[in-house]
Amino acid sequence: MKTLSNSPDPSARHTVRELRDGLAGRQYSAVELVEHCLREIDATTDTVRAFVEVFRSDALRQAAASDERRRAGRLLSPIDGIPFAVKDIIGIRGQRMSAGSRAVDIVSASDAQIISQLRAAGGIILGTTRMHELAFGASGLNDFDGGARNPHFPGIIPGGSSSGSAAAVAAGLSPIAFGSDTGGSVRTPASLCGVVGFKPSYGLLPTDGVHPTAPTLDHLGFLATSVEDLRIVMNVLAGTPLEQDGRAGRRLALFYDPDLTVDPAIATALGLTLDALSDRGWHVESVTAPIGFDVMDVSTTILFYEAYRVNRERLETAPELLGTDVRERLEHGAHITRERYEQALGEVERASKEMSALAEPFDALVNATIPILGPTVEHGAQPEVTSMLMRNTRLQNLMGAPAISLPGAQGDPTPWGIQLFSIRGRDAALLACAATVTADLAA
């Protein structure tokens, strides 16, 4: 398999489209592609540490079946034969799920719905990826298994909770990976590892068979190397193809939050990015976040209240199996009253109407994915740091709105990400906007 195996950079990343075209052109088989991925995974076991389990024999069987379908002219979808990594929170029939915790030990009796859809489309499952315990943390660090490493920015945390999925894509071990996102857990590691992370509208990807964190906020999403790859995969797995709604006004709004202090280097980099887009014909203006809506307080109330109820039995019967940070958050959730929880839900409903009105005229709202510089491993677990890691990403989960993180320009600061988001249901328009933004910035 010369195209991949002899790459001058052993961690070179290949897009879904490139691999799909290579398979179609018979440059290599699906079996050869999977063998390449497995070699790369093996070579980074002690460095990137992206995977919890690798399904070597199953992946090769899936690849052989895809090759047979290709020979017979019976491909199942445009992603037939494409390898995927799966966050260790999504049920896979007959495989063990730990959700990054010693307190979880589940062998799934059936596939999660999204995995059934992936199999029906011919996607190949390479294995499961590391994560922040119970998907209840932003750093991606894990005291029990050591966690994944950031392959592009050594010493910087990989971000959580979908740390292993981001690391797998960043290191070229898998062209695309599933993540979950309850408050930014796809977009934060995407920003810190230098890849693309997409959280679609609430419910667009089914969460049946996914270990819950906070059910009213839980989303599935993807980490990839390009927006185009996300569009390919979403058109297959979203149930029905995402139709473009015709919005192409080249209008962006800088989402300004007067209660947030952004690191000067991040603010400067974002400003230069918006200036570059203005030079390429984009109209950019500013909008202000809803007044009196405390995103962190409201989201923490809902997230911690629900996460405690999901994990109450674990906390009460075996607290010693939980990491200190997760245990303390669950204990916090135990003290949130039903009255305060319902009040927070009401605040979300009111703010959602205002956010929809703000976003309506624009292709997307834009801000920095993370408003601080990438934290080091030594400092990444500090409470004040983890709070800032999710400061710009929780709003979209509250609103159920689509959001995407794009890698910022390389240089100073590194790493950083640009977040685009819109109104719930405008997933196709947001992905189209992100693709155009990416192309214009690369021009």
PyMOL commands that set and color helices and strands:
alter all, ss='L'
color gray80, all
select helices_A, chain A and resi 2-5+16-24+30-43+56-72+113-120+133-135+163-170+187-193+227-237+264-279+295-317+319-321+324-334+338-359+383-389+394-399+427-442
alter helices_A, ss='H'
color red, helices_A
select strands_A, chain A and resi 51-54+83-87+96-97+106-107+124-129+176-181+196-199+219-224+251-256+283-288+364-368+403-407+417-421
alter strands_A, ss='S'
color yellow, strands_A
deselect
rebuild
show_as cartoon
